[in-house]
Amino acid sequence: MDGALSSVLVLDLGRVVSAPTCCFYLASLGATVVRVEQPGGDMSWHVPPYVGPGRVQRGIRDPDDIPIAQMKRGRGKRSVVIDFRQEEGRGLFRRLGGRADVVVENFRPGILDDLGIGYRDLQPSNAGLVWCAITGYGQDGPDRATQGMDLVVQARSGLMAKTGFADGPPTKVGFMAGDQVPAAFSTVAILAALRERDRSGEGRFIDMAMLDVLAAMIWDEPLDLYEDEGRPQRSGSADPRGVPHDVFATSDGWVAIVVTSHPQWARLCALMGRPELAVELDTLAKRLAASDRVNGAVAGWAAQHPAEWLGDRLAEAQVPGSAVRPPGAGCTDRALRHRGLFEPLRHPGAPGWESPFVGARMPLPADMVVPTSPAEPLGAGTDAVLADLLGLGPDEIAGLHERGVVRSTHDA
């Protein structure tokens, strides 16, 4: 199956989360993605559990083992190991860069330029190159040299100040928003740059800052108004613009309920056996003025029933609501199963075997994404990529191995 990017060659220079996730999305759209890493790989190669051909283990990683993070973000990619400390290795990368349509990286500004393998080194011989650099705070400005970390960027952007309860400490959101949301925006930017290249023939440099993305995500329209009115920045799961709009304790867990209209409120009141509340509190203004009473009624009703039962009854009554489920429950959710969001993660050394882990595909309509190949062990694609993309012969590749310029699986 060919995807929209089936003719696009991407070099993934990313580390850990943001750039590798972006490149997984590009692979899911059909791009040929070559992940170029340093000997030993990044830190995510050294975090168990490790999946080998037909087994899972938590000890010392074997050469054929792939850690779970790489199994997810490495799908659809070839793994190549080149030693950039050697000029010969840097020269190999420049040759690969001359063939590439896209390079994605998340090094701190200037590191690749100092090595002579940055955008300004490759662009003169490859005018159509699209280079996406993901950093914490951008390529220029007062904080360009500061390392961007997910937790820290969440704190600095204001996202943490809005997350949690008013009487508790600020907290990070439950996924790596500082890494993963910029990965999605980087994908959008790369697609736009490739479309522009179709018209102009010219590539471009994309400066993607994690701080920009998170700040843009939280700057909703009432932010200043809330501060002017002295409302707490953190309100837990509640929203001061509506009621009921919160998470309520049940007999065995929690349920989330959001009412946005009077018909929904009337149906909820009927479900609770309190139709008089729908008559008395028949506008949002009245419900907001009586928010403690409204929430108390909903809380008292929810506490008498199991969470999943409540979720089903709310769905039947067409009132937005759901049991609060653990993260892994997404794999069994009927809507997600119907849409085929999750797929078993496989090891290329055991084609018929499915590991106990699953990964989400790119969350686009299924006919827009291509099936991705299993992630490779570190360096597994080195020899094939050098032969296929650079036309190197067996003796040349063997010489590179002897000089330690490149590595394959069992010497990566």
N, C-alpha and C positions, 0 to 999 in steps of 0.2 A: 504494500500500500504506500503510494507516494503522498507526502504531505505538502503543505503550501511552501515549505522551505527545502524541498528535496534537492535543490541545486546549490544550497548554501553550505559552505564549509566554515565551521566555528572552532576556534581554539579556546579552550577553557583553561585559563590560568588561575582559576579561583581557588580559594581555600575555605574550608569548613562549610559555610552556609550560603551566603548571599549570592555570590557569583556562580557557584556550582548549581544552586537551585535555578537561577536564571537559565543556565545552559541546559538543564534538564527540560525546562519548558521549550527551549528551542529544538532540542532533540525530539520532543513529543510532537512538534510541528513538522518533523521530517528532515531537519538539518543533520548533516554529518558533523558530529561533535568529537573532537579529539581533546582529551583532558591531558594537559602537559604538567607534570609534577616534578618536584625535586626528589633526589634519592631519599627514601624513607617515607615520603608522603607527608601530608599535613597532620595535625594533631588528631583529626578524626579517624585516621588509620590505626590509631593506638588505643581506641576506646572499645572494650568488649560490650556485647557478645560478638564473637566472630563466627561467620558462616563459611564452612568449607564444603567440598563436594559431598553432600549427603549427611552433614552433621553440623552441630552447633556446639561451640566451646568457649570458655571464658579464661583460658590460660594464656600462654604466649602465642601471639599470632604466627601461624605458619604462612609460608609464601603464597599458598593458594587460598588463604582465608580472606574474607571480605567483611569488614565491620558493618553493623546494621545501618549506620549513617551513610556509608558509601553504597550499600545495596539500594538505598532509596534514591540518593541524588546522582549516583553513577549510572543509572539505567540509560541505555541508548548511546553510551560513549565508549570510545577506545581509550585505554589507559597507556600513556607514554611517559617514560621517565628520562629526563635529560638533565645533566648537571650543568647549571648555569654558572657555576664557579669557574668553569673552563671556557676559554674563548671558543674552542671548537664546538662546545655545546651551545653557546650563544649564537654561533654562526648557523647551526642547524635550526635553531628557532627562527632566526631571520629568514631562512629559506622557507620554512613552513608558513611564516607570516606573509611571505610574498605570494603564497597560494590562497591565503585565507580571505573570506568575506567579512568575518566578524572575529574580534578578540574580546573576551570578557575577563576582567581581573578585578581583584579587590585588595591590592597592595596599597600601602600608604603612598601618597604622592611622591614622585621622584625616585623611588627605589628601582623601578624598571628602567627609567631614563639613565640612572647612574650606571646600570649594567650595559647600556647600549642596546637594549631590546624593547624600548618603549615606543609609543605611537610616533613620536617624531623621528625615530630611527627606521620604522617600517613604512610609514606613509609615503615618502618620496618615491619609492619603487612600487607602491600599490595604492594608487590614487583613490580606488573605490573602497578602501578598507574602512569598516565601521568598528570603532574601538569604544567599548563601554567600560568605564572605570568607576567602581562602586567604593566609596569611602565614607567615613563617618561625617565629615564636615566640608567636603568639597576639595577641589584641586588648588584653590587659592584662598586667601583670607587669613584671619588671625589664628585659626585652629587647624590649618591644613595638615600639620605634622602630628596632630593628636590622633591616637588610635581610636577608631570607633568600635565600641562594644555594645551589643544589644541592650543590656541592662542600663548602661550609662546613657545611651541615646534616648531610651524610654524616659529616663529621669529628666534629662535636659530638655526634651521636647515639650514637657508638660503632661505627657500621657500618664505617667505614674501618679501625678497629682490628682488626676480625674478617676483613678482606678482604686477601688477599695471603699471602705465605709468611712463616714465623716469622723467617727470616734476612734478610728484605727490608723495605722501607718499607711502611707502610700505603698502600692504594690505593683509589680509588673503584671502585664497581661499574661494569659496562660499559654502563649506560644511566642516564638522568637520574632515578634513584630518588627523589631528594628532591622532584622536581616531579611525576613521573608517578604514583607511588603515592598521594600526596595527591589527585591528580585523580580517581583511582578511588574513594577513600573519600569525596570530596566528592559524587560522583555518588550513592553509596549514601545519604549523609546527606540529599541533596535529595529523593530518592525517598521516604525515610522521612518527611520534613517534608511533602511533598505528600499522602502517605497520612493523616497526622495532620490536615492541613487539611481533608481530606474529612470527617472526623468533627467537628472543632471550628469550622471556618470561619476559623481563625486561622493566619497564616503564622508565620515565626520567623526569627531571625538565627542563622546557623551559623558558628561560629568554628573554622576548620580550621587547625591549625598543622602545618607540615612536620616540625618536630622531634618532635611527639607521634607522628606516623605512623611515622617511621623508628625511633624508640625502641621503639615497640610491636612492630615487625616483628622486631627482633633479640633481644628479651628472651625467648629460648627457655629451656626448663626447666633445662638444666645450666649456665647461664652462671656462677652463683656457684660451683658445684661445680668447674668448670674452674679458676677462680682459686684456690680453696682447695687444689687438688691441684698447683698450680704449672704447669699445662699452658699452652702458648703460646696467646695469643688468636687468632693467625693460624696456620692449618694448611694454607694453599693449597687444593687441591681435596680433600684427605683429610678424613676424619671420624674422630676418636678413638673413636667408638662402634662402628665396624665395620671389617672388613678382609676382602677387598680393597674399598676405597672410595676411588678416586683416578683420576687421569688418567695414562696410560702412553704413552711414546713408541713409535711404530710405525716401519715402514720408510720411511714417507712422510709422517708427521704424528703425530696423537695420537688416543687412544681413551679414553673414559670408561667405567669398569666399577664397578658397585655390586652387592655380594652381601649379601642380607639374611636368608638362610635356609640351612640345611644342604643341602636339595635343590638350590638354586641353586649352591652351592659344589661339590657332587658333579658337576653337569652341566658346570660350568666346568672342573673337573679332568679330566673325560673329554675335553672339547674340547681341552685342552692336551696330552693324552696323558700325564697324571700322575694316574691314578686312585688311586694309593697315598696321595696327599696327602689325599684325601677320607676315607680310612679312618683315617689317623693323626690328622688335625686335624678331628675330627667334631663339635666344638662351637665356638661363638663364643669362649668363654673360651680354648680352645686356640689358635684362630687369632690372637686378640689377643696372646697371650703369644709367638707366633711370627710377629709381624707382618712383621718384616724378611724372614724366609724366604718368607712368603706373597707379599709384594709383589715380592720378587726373582724368584720363579717366574713370576708373571704378567708382570712387566716383560720377562724373557727371552723368553717366548713372544710377547708383543706386538711386540717389536722385529723379529721375523722376517717380519712380514706387513704388507700395506697396511691403512690405517685403515678404509676402506670395506669391505674384505673381512672384517675382524674384526667390524665392526658387523653385517654380514649374518649371520655365523656365530653371534654372540651372540644375535641375534634368533631364529634357528632353534632354538637350544638353550634358549630362554626364560631367558636370563640378561640382566638389565638392562645395556645398554651401547649406545654409539653412537660413531661417529667424531666428532671435534671439527671442526665445519664452520665456515666463515667466515659472518659475519652475513647476507650476501646469499643464502646457500644456502637460507635459509628459503623463498624464493620457488619453489624447485624440489623441496622436500621432498615426498615422495609423500603423507604424511598431511595436510600443510597444503594441498597442491593439491586433494586430495579434499574438504577442508572449505571450500575457497574463501575462505581468510583474507585473501589479498592481492587487490587490484584495481588496474587501471591508473589512473593519475592523468590527468585530462583538463583541458583548458582550455575554459571556456564559449564562447570565441570561435571554436572549431574543433570542433564537435560530433562529427565523424567521426574525429577524430585522437586517438591515444593517445600521451602523452608517454613517454619512456623510463623514467619513474619509476613505482613502485608504492607503495601505502599499504595498511596493514592496516585492515580494517574493525573495528568493535567486536567483541572476541572472545567473543561470546555465540552461542548456537544461531542459525543463520541465519534462522529464522522469527520471531525476536524483534527483529531489527533491520530497519530500512528502508533501501533504497538512498539514498545521499546525493547531492545535486547537486554538481557541481564547485565548488571554491572560486572566489570572485569576485575580480577586481582590486580594489584599494583604492578604496572609495567607489562601487563599481558599483551598489549597491542603495540609495543614499541617497534619490534622488527617489521611487522606487517605495515604499519604506517610509514616507516622510513622507506620501505620498498614501494608501496603503492603511491604515496604522495611525492616523494623525492626521487624515486627511481633508483635507489641505492641497491647494489648487488650484494649477494651473501658475503663476499670477502670484505667489502667496505663496512658492512654492518658488524661483522666479526671484529674488524679492527677498532671500531668505535667502542665495542664492549671491552676489548683488551685494554684500551686506554682509559676506561672508566667514564667515558663521555655519556653513554647511555646505559640504561639498565633494563632488564626484562624481569619477569615474575620472580625467578629464583635468585636474582642478585639485586633486586630493587631496594 
